[in-house]
Amino acid sequence: MDINILRSVVTLVSMLVFLLIVGWAYSSRNKASFDEQAQLPLEDEVSGRPQ
């Protein structure tokens, strides 16, 4: 196997994985979960210290 063929295969597999991750991130199925997680830093912490 030529090294250039191996490089091409790795490039194509990497691009496919990248596109799958982008598709998963922009999936409407995950929107509610992502919106909830985005609000976590803005919520008040439950602690005994006054703020």
C-alpha positions as CSV (number, residue, x, y, z in Angstrom):
1,M,0.0,0.0,0.0
2,D,1.3,3.4,-1.0
3,I,1.6,6.0,1.7
4,N,-0.4,8.4,-0.4
5,I,-3.3,6.0,-0.5
6,L,-3.2,5.7,3.3
7,R,-3.1,9.5,3.7
8,S,-6.1,9.8,1.4
9,V,-8.1,7.2,3.4
10,V,-7.2,8.9,6.7
11,T,-8.3,12.3,5.2
12,L,-11.6,10.9,4.0
13,V,-12.3,9.2,7.3
14,S,-11.5,12.3,9.2
15,M,-13.8,14.4,7.0
16,L,-16.6,11.9,7.5
17,V,-16.2,12.0,11.3
18,F,-16.1,15.8,11.2
19,L,-19.3,16.0,9.2
20,L,-21.0,13.5,11.5
21,I,-20.1,15.5,14.5
22,V,-21.4,18.7,12.9
23,G,-24.6,17.0,11.9
24,W,-25.1,15.7,15.5
25,A,-24.4,19.2,16.9
26,Y,-27.0,20.9,14.7
27,S,-29.6,18.1,15.0
28,S,-32.9,19.4,16.2
29,R,-33.2,16.4,18.4
30,N,-30.5,17.7,20.6
31,K,-31.7,21.3,20.8
32,A,-33.6,21.1,24.1
33,S,-30.6,19.4,25.8
34,F,-28.1,21.9,24.5
35,D,-30.3,24.9,25.5
36,E,-30.6,23.5,29.0
37,Q,-26.8,23.0,29.2
38,A,-26.2,26.5,27.9
39,Q,-28.1,28.0,30.8
40,L,-26.1,26.2,33.5
41,P,-23.5,28.9,33.9
42,L,-26.2,31.5,34.4
43,E,-28.0,29.6,37.2
44,D,-27.4,30.5,40.8
45,E,-25.3,28.1,42.8
46,V,-26.8,26.4,45.8
47,S,-24.4,27.2,48.6
48,G,-24.4,28.5,52.2
49,R,-22.5,31.7,51.2
50,P,-24.4,34.9,50.6
51,Q,-23.8,36.6,47.3
